[in-house]
């Protein structure tokens, strides 16, 4: 059974930093395009950052310059380094693995709360 397991969420003060991790089990990780999404209460899920199988990255305008997405294929893990966090970054963060040749998979989500 394929699993994506996120970790690293928590409570952080405004201006602080967190790094999220998402480790995939039982997929051919290196062929997948990987995304981080987030969903705040009462809002739609939005794409935050993505990294392709050839390490091309893209970011939502709201996080450019503050978040960095990276992947380690040897560890089957994608990361989201978040810095200069703002209260509006508060949300449940989800990782997503997608490929044209395979089904799409989602993690269970990890809560990030930015508050003083």
CORSUL-V674447 format. One record per pair of residues at least 4 apart in sequence whose C-alpha atoms are under 6 Angstrom apart, sorted by sequence separation. I is the first residue (numbers start at 0). J is the second residue. If there is no record, write none. Layout:
i=I j=J
i=I j=J
This chain:
i=50 j=54
i=51 j=55
i=62 j=66
i=50 j=55
i=58 j=63
i=71 j=76
i=38 j=44
i=50 j=56
i=70 j=76
i=97 j=103
i=37 j=44
i=49 j=56
i=70 j=77
i=96 j=103
i=37 j=45
i=49 j=57
i=69 j=77
i=96 j=104
i=36 j=45
i=48 j=57
i=69 j=78
i=95 j=104
i=36 j=46
i=48 j=58
i=68 j=78
i=95 j=105
i=7 j=18
i=36 j=47
i=47 j=58
i=68 j=79
i=94 j=105
i=7 j=19
i=35 j=47
i=47 j=59
i=67 j=79
i=94 j=106
i=6 j=19
i=35 j=48
i=67 j=80
i=93 j=106
i=6 j=20
i=34 j=48
i=66 j=80
i=5 j=20
i=34 j=49
i=66 j=81
i=93 j=108
i=5 j=21
i=33 j=49
i=92 j=108
i=4 j=21
i=33 j=50
i=65 j=82
i=91 j=108
i=92 j=109
i=4 j=22
i=91 j=109
i=3 j=22
i=32 j=51
i=91 j=110
i=3 j=23
i=32 j=52
i=2 j=23
i=31 j=52
i=90 j=111
i=2 j=24
i=30 j=52
i=89 j=111
i=1 j=24
i=89 j=112
i=1 j=25
i=89 j=113
i=86 j=113
i=86 j=114
i=29 j=72
i=28 j=75
i=39 j=90
i=23 j=75
i=38 j=90
i=22 j=75
i=37 j=90
i=38 j=91
i=22 j=76
i=37 j=91
i=21 j=76
i=37 j=92
i=21 j=77
i=36 j=92
i=37 j=93
i=20 j=77
i=36 j=93
i=20 j=78
i=35 j=93
i=19 j=78
i=35 j=94
i=19 j=79
i=34 j=94
i=18 j=79
i=34 j=95
i=18 j=80
i=33 j=95
i=18 j=81
i=33 j=96
i=17 j=81
i=32 j=96
i=16 j=81
i=31 j=96
i=32 j=97
i=16 j=82
i=31 j=97
i=15 j=82
i=31 j=98
i=15 j=83
i=14 j=83
i=15 j=84
i=14 j=84
i=13 j=84
i=13 j=85
i=13 j=113
i=8 j=109
i=12 j=113
i=13 j=114
i=4 j=106
i=8 j=110
i=9 j=111
i=10 j=112
i=11 j=113
i=12 j=114
i=3 j=106
i=8 j=111
i=10 j=113
i=12 j=115
